[in-house]
Every structure is written in structure tokens, then in C-alpha cells.
């Protein structure tokens, strides 16, 4: 009987597209003093590469699993039409009540989404190796929560030179709470990650079982979140470690799922099925980059006006003014992100009824 694979695809694929994106940006920032300098900001080329090319592009990649998959869209038509309506309505109401409250809600939703993706990766590797222990599942989840939420807690206690979306989108906790909360958080962080490491060492020594993918995800998550938020205090460091570690693995998994589904059902799985295999990846990413560039361009021209060199200087373009106009425009522009966050909680569940074919297309096995 063949032993279960340790990897989603292979050691080289997983290291390059799942694990390295969380580690290499951190090493790069650590080796380049100007990037980790306090207050260092992301310049236009970095914005184009990281924010447009990775962050926003990965948001739009959800389209391939949902709206651009005719079979999937028809199966969940009500959900896929209803979620944008609900998100937009909630966003408009929240922005009208408080613009900062809107960004704050979106920021915390994003944090939850980022954390849950790492938990999903850990579970993916556990499923790949046939792990069924409830103890391991709970400890795996606890390790990811510790690796991510302690840096977030630290952020709430220590002002940073960067923000998730806009300045002030995270609550600032009282300075009088800082010593106690930080100490509790640090002990929980160290204790949980230590328990996870000891459990993996015990399983390797006593059972001869080691899950390098799962262990690597937890280790890289802990390093990238701690380094990008706690150790370094620059917009470049945070954006590089945060965006690449999250966006690149997501793009890789979407491509893996879709390419396997397209090859298994040519002409039916996606509108990209008719494109030759050698050109699919170019078309796959090209569409995402164009959509991301257009969205960020509209944001910049109508709202931020931070990167005229990338999107053009449009002094004659009407800039929305007034709370009522912005209360509709901002949630509308943020809608792809909000929908991405909500739908991601549904489309990656390994439930044959909820997501038929997910295990087959993502892992190459029957559910």
C-alpha cells in the first residue's frame, strides 16, 4: 500500500508556492536596511508588484472558483448573487454611520480571513497525510491562532508606522492594559507554539510520522507575522510579509484547482478551457492583473490620489465629495474584497455536498 503523499503537489511546488512566499519576503526585508527602516513607505513599483499584482489580483482569482465557473455558478446561483448585495448594503449602512467604522470592520474581517487561510492550509496538509486526531486538529488550529493573533494584539498595544487599510482602523487599547495583556499574550504565543513543536517531535520520534507541509506553514506563519508586525516597523516590511505570504499561495491553489478541473472537463469547467494549456496560465493571471489595475486605478483617481505615476494625474476628474456619495462609492469599490472574504468561508470546505469535486481537483483524490 502506497504511503500518503506529504505534499499537495510535490516538494518543489509546495516549497516554491506555499512556503517560500511567507519566508523569502521576510529574509529580503531583513537583508535590505532601507526596507526595514522605521517609517519606510512602499513606493510606486512596490505598490504595483505587491498590492496590484498580488494582493488585489488574488482577490479577483476567486472569480475562477465562482462566477466564471458555469457549473459552480448555477449550483449556487442564489448565494453568488445574494452575497454582493448583502455586502454592499451592509457596507453602505456602516459607512454612513461611521467611515472609520466601515474600514475598521473591513480590517477585522480581513484579519479573520487571513488567519483562516493559514488554518485551511494546515488542515489541507493534515488531510493529505490522513491525519484524523482531534488533539492534533485542535493543537494545529491553536498554533495558527497564536502565531497570528499575538502580533495583532501587540499591534493594538503598540502604535505602528503602518496600517491595514487606513490609519486608526485597528482599535488602540489602553496603555494601562499593555503590560498585563502583552505578558499573557506572549506566554500564550510561546506556550502554544512550543506545544505544537513538541507534539510534532513526539510524533516523529514515537510514530515515525512527520508532516513537513503542516509544520512549515505554522513555522513560516509565526515568523512572517511576528517579523512583519512586531520586529519591523515599516510599511514595506508589513506589506511584503503580509501580502506575499497570503496572496501567492492562494493564487497557486486557485490555479491548481482550476487547471485540474479544466483538464478533466474540457469545454465545460471554465471559459478558459478553450485556450491551449501552454497559454492558460498567462490568460489566467493576465485577466486578474488587468482587473486589479483597473480597480486600483479607480480608487486612486476618485479617492486616494496617491500614485499618479501609475494611474495618471487627473486634476479635471470629478472627485466625490460629501458623506452620502462616499458612503456608496467606497463600499462599492471595496465590494470585491468583501465578497472575497465572505465566499472564501464557503468554497474551500471539504464537504462533498457543499463543494463536490473540491478534494478531487485540489488534491487529486476522491472525497
C-alpha positions in Angstrom: 0.0 0.0 0.0 1.4 3.4 -1.0 2.1 5.8 1.8 0.2 9.1 1.6 1.9 12.0 0.0 3.3 14.7 2.3 2.7 17.4 -0.3 -0.3 19.0 -2.1 1.5 18.6 -5.4 5.2 17.9 -4.8 8.0 19.1 -2.6 9.3 21.6 -5.1 5.9 23.0 -5.9 4.8 23.4 -2.3 8.1 24.9 -1.2 8.1 27.4 -4.1 4.4 28.5 -4.0 3.1 27.7 -0.5 6.0 28.0 2.0 8.6 30.3 0.3 6.2 33.2 -0.2 6.0 33.5 3.6 9.7 33.3 4.3 11.5 35.0 1.4 10.0 38.5 1.8 11.0 38.4 5.5 14.5 37.5 4.6 14.7 40.1 1.9 13.5 42.8 4.2 15.9 41.7 6.9 18.8 42.0 4.4 17.9 45.4 3.0 18.2 48.1 5.7 16.2 50.7 3.8 13.2 48.4 3.5 13.0 47.7 7.2 13.8 51.3 8.3 11.1 52.7 10.6 8.6 54.6 8.6 9.8 53.3 5.2 6.9 53.5 2.8 6.0 51.4 -0.2 6.9 53.3 -3.4 5.1 53.0 -6.8 7.0 50.0 -8.2 6.4 48.0 -5.0 2.8 49.1 -4.9 2.3 47.8 -8.5 4.1 44.5 -7.7 2.7 43.7 -4.2 -0.7 45.5 -3.9 -1.9 45.3 -7.6 0.0 42.2 -8.7 -0.5 40.1 -5.7 -3.0 41.4 -3.2 -5.8 42.7 -5.4 -5.1 40.1 -8.1 -5.6 37.3 -5.6 -9.0 38.8 -4.6 -10.2 38.5 -8.2 -8.9 35.0 -8.5 -12.0 33.9 -6.5 -13.9 34.6 -9.7 -12.5 31.4 -11.3 -14.0 29.3 -8.4 -17.3 31.0 -8.5 -18.7 33.4 -11.1 -16.6 32.2 -14.1 -17.3 28.6 -13.5 -20.7 28.0 -15.1 -21.3 24.7 -13.3 -20.4 26.2 -9.9 -22.3 29.4 -10.5 -25.5 27.5 -11.5 -25.2 25.3 -8.4 -25.0 28.3 -6.0 -26.7 31.0 -8.1 -28.7 32.4 -5.2 -25.6 32.7 -2.9 -23.4 34.2 -5.6 -26.0 36.8 -6.4 -27.0 37.5 -2.9 -23.7 37.9 -1.2 -22.6 41.0 -3.1 -26.0 42.6 -2.4 -25.7 41.9 1.3 -22.1 43.1 1.5 -22.8 46.3 -0.4 -25.9 47.1 1.7 -24.0 46.4 5.0 -21.1 48.4 3.7 -23.2 51.5 2.8 -25.0 51.4 6.1 -21.8 51.1 8.1 -20.0 53.8 6.1 -22.9 56.2 6.6 -22.9 55.5 10.3 -19.1 55.9 10.5 -16.4 55.9 7.7 -13.8 54.8 10.2 -16.2 52.1 11.4 -16.5 50.8 7.9 -12.7 50.5 7.5 -12.4 49.1 10.9 -15.0 46.4 10.2 -13.3 45.5 6.9 -9.9 45.4 8.6 -11.0 42.9 11.2 -12.8 40.8 8.6 -9.6 40.8 6.6 -7.6 39.6 9.7 -10.1 36.8 10.2 -9.8 35.8 6.5 -6.0 35.8 6.6 -5.9 33.7 9.8 -8.5 31.2 8.5 -6.5 30.8 5.3 -3.5 29.6 7.3 -5.7 27.2 9.2 -7.0 25.9 5.9 -3.5 25.3 4.6 -2.6 23.4 7.8 -5.8 21.3 7.5 -5.0 20.7 3.9 -1.7 19.1 4.7 -3.2 17.2 7.6 -5.8 15.8 5.2 -3.1 15.0 2.7 -1.4 12.7 5.2 -4.6 11.2 6.5 -4.4 12.7 10.0 -7.6 12.3 11.9 -6.7 13.0 15.5 -8.9 15.6 17.3 -6.0 16.5 19.5 -3.8 17.3 16.6 -6.5 19.3 14.8 -7.1 21.4 17.9 -3.5 22.0 18.5 -2.9 22.8 14.8 -5.6 25.5 14.9 -4.4 26.8 18.3 -0.8 27.2 16.9 -2.0 29.2 13.9 -4.2 31.4 16.1 -1.2 32.0 18.4 1.2 32.7 15.5 -1.2 35.4 14.1 -3.2 36.9 16.9 -0.3 37.6 19.3 1.3 40.0 16.7 -2.2 41.5 16.1 -2.6 42.0 19.9 0.9 43.6 20.0 -0.2 45.9 17.3 -3.2 47.0 19.3 -0.9 47.8 22.2 2.0 49.5 20.3 1.2 52.1 17.6 2.8 51.1 14.2 4.0 53.2 11.3 1.7 51.4 9.0 -2.0 50.4 8.9 -4.0 47.6 7.5 -6.2 49.8 5.3 -6.3 53.3 6.8 -4.8 55.0 9.9 -6.8 54.0 13.0 -8.5 51.0 11.6 -7.3 48.9 14.5 -8.5 49.9 18.0 -5.9 51.3 20.2 -6.0 49.6 23.6 -5.4 51.5 26.8 -1.7 51.8 27.7 -2.5 50.8 31.2 -3.5 47.4 29.9 -0.4 46.9 27.9 1.9 45.2 30.4 -0.6 42.6 31.5 -2.1 41.8 28.1 1.3 41.7 26.5 2.7 39.3 29.0 -0.4 37.0 28.8 -0.2 37.1 25.0 3.5 36.4 24.9 3.2 33.4 27.2 0.2 32.0 25.3 2.1 32.5 22.0 5.3 30.8 23.2 3.5 28.1 25.1 1.1 27.1 22.2 3.8 27.2 19.5 6.1 25.2 21.9 3.4 22.6 22.5 2.9 22.3 18.7 6.6 21.8 18.1 6.9 19.2 20.9 3.9 17.3 19.5 5.5 17.2 16.1 8.8 16.0 17.6 7.0 13.3 19.6 5.1 12.0 16.6 8.2 11.8 14.6 10.1 10.0 17.3 7.4 7.7 18.5 5.3 7.1 15.4 7.8 7.9 12.7 5.4 10.4 11.2 6.3 14.0 10.2 4.2 16.4 8.3 6.6 18.9 6.7 3.9 20.9 5.0 1.9 21.5 8.1 4.9 22.2 10.2 6.3 24.5 7.6 3.0 26.5 7.3 2.9 27.1 11.1 6.6 28.0 11.3 6.5 30.3 8.3 3.3 32.0 9.6 4.8 32.6 13.0 8.0 34.1 11.5 6.3 36.3 8.9 3.6 37.7 11.2 6.0 38.3 14.1 8.7 39.8 11.8 6.3 41.9 9.7 4.4 43.4 12.6 6.5 43.2 15.8 10.1 43.2 14.7 10.0 45.7 11.8 8.0 48.9 11.8 7.8 49.9 8.2 5.0 49.8 5.6 7.3 48.0 3.2 8.1 45.2 5.7 4.5 44.7 6.7 3.1 44.8 3.1 5.7 42.4 1.8 5.4 39.8 4.5 1.6 40.1 4.8 0.6 40.3 1.1 3.0 37.8 -0.5 2.6 35.1 2.3 -1.2 35.3 1.8 -1.7 36.1 -1.9 0.8 33.8 -3.7 -0.3 30.5 -2.0 -3.9 31.5 -2.7 -3.2 32.1 -6.4 -1.4 28.8 -6.6 -4.3 26.9 -5.1 -6.8 28.5 -7.3 -4.6 27.7 -10.4 -4.2 24.1 -9.2 -7.9 23.6 -8.6 -8.9 25.2 -11.9 -6.3 23.7 -14.1 -7.2 20.2 -12.9 -10.9 20.9 -13.4 -10.3 22.3 -16.9 -8.2 19.3 -17.9 -10.8 16.9 -16.5 -13.8 18.5 -18.2 -12.6 20.4 -21.3 -15.1 22.9 -22.7 -17.3 22.8 -19.6 -15.4 23.8 -16.5 -14.4 27.4 -17.4 -14.5 29.9 -20.2 -10.6 29.4 -20.3 -10.9 25.8 -21.2 -10.7 26.5 -24.9 -7.2 28.2 -24.5 -4.2 25.9 -25.1 -2.6 24.6 -22.0 0.6 26.5 -22.5 -1.2 29.8 -22.6 -3.7 29.3 -19.9 -1.5 30.5 -17.0 -0.8 33.7 -18.9 -4.5 34.3 -19.6 -5.3 33.2 -16.0 -3.1 35.8 -14.4 -3.4 38.4 -17.1 -7.1 38.8 -16.5 -6.5 39.1 -12.8 -3.8 41.8 -13.2 -6.0 43.9 -15.6 -8.9 43.8 -13.2 -6.7 44.6 -10.2 -5.1 47.5 -12.1 -8.4 48.9 -13.1 -9.8 48.7 -9.6 -6.8 50.4 -8.0 -6.8 53.0 -10.7 -10.4 53.9 -9.9 -9.6 54.0 -6.2 -6.6 56.3 -6.9 -8.3 58.7 -9.3 -11.5 59.1 -7.3 -10.5 58.6 -3.7 -6.8 58.3 -2.7 -4.7 60.1 -5.5 -1.5 58.6 -4.1 0.1 57.2 -7.3 -0.4 59.5 -10.2 2.7 58.0 -11.8 0.9 54.6 -12.0 -2.6 55.6 -12.8 -2.2 59.1 -14.3 -2.8 62.6 -12.9 -6.4 63.5 -13.5 -6.9 67.0 -12.0 -10.0 67.6 -14.1 -11.7 64.4 -12.9 -14.5 65.0 -10.5 -13.5 63.9 -7.0 -16.5 62.7 -5.0 -17.4 64.9 -2.1 -19.9 64.5 0.7 -20.7 61.7 3.1 -23.6 60.4 1.1 -21.7 59.9 -2.1 -18.7 58.4 -0.4 -20.9 56.1 1.6 -21.9 54.4 -1.7 -18.7 54.8 -3.7 -16.3 53.4 -1.1 -18.3 50.2 -0.2 -18.8 49.7 -3.9 -15.1 49.8 -4.7 -14.4 47.6 -1.7 -17.1 45.1 -2.7 -14.7 42.6 -4.5 -12.7 42.4 -1.2 -15.8 41.9 1.0 -17.3 39.3 -1.3 -13.9 37.5 -1.5 -13.8 37.4 2.3 -17.3 36.0 2.7 -17.2 33.5 -0.2 -13.9 32.1 0.9 -15.6 30.8 4.1 -17.8 28.6 1.8 -15.9 27.5 -1.2 -13.0 25.7 0.5 -14.8 23.4 2.8 -14.0 19.7 2.2 -17.7 18.7 2.2 -18.8 16.6 -0.8 -22.3 18.1 -0.6 -21.2 21.7 -0.1 -18.2 21.6 -2.6 -18.4 18.5 -4.8 -15.1 17.7 -6.5 -13.0 20.0 -4.3 -10.8 17.2 -2.9 -10.5 15.6 -6.3 -9.5 18.8 -8.1 -7.3 20.2 -5.4 -5.6 17.1 -4.1 -6.2 14.6 -6.9 -8.2 12.2 -4.7 -11.8 11.3 -4.2 -13.6 12.9 -1.2 
